[in-house]
Amino acid sequence: MRLVDENVVRRATVISLTGADYVALFTDLSCANVAGGAVYDAVIARSAQLGGADLLVTLNVSDFERVRGGFTGRVVSPQVDAPPNGIPTSN
């Protein structure tokens, strides 16, 4: 738990979707015939959008690219895109 606290909790902002956000997202996904695990990716992308993130880091870039919705930031893989010193932060 210490690692989670030091590396996530102290650096992250928690974003919650409202009921209306979920309804709009699920409507969009249903119209696009998106189901299964991709729904979780879409929720993360929408949260990133609402939180004003400019970078989303994932091991599955192609999965997020197809459900990114209104998220206009970069979607990157730490295995491919990370600089030698880690993912840059916006400090």
ABEGO torsion letter per residue (X at the ends): XAAAAAAAAAABBBBBBBAAAAAAAAAAAAAAGBBEAAAAAAAAAAAAAAAGBABBBBABAAAAAAAAEABABBBBBAAAABBAAEBBBBX
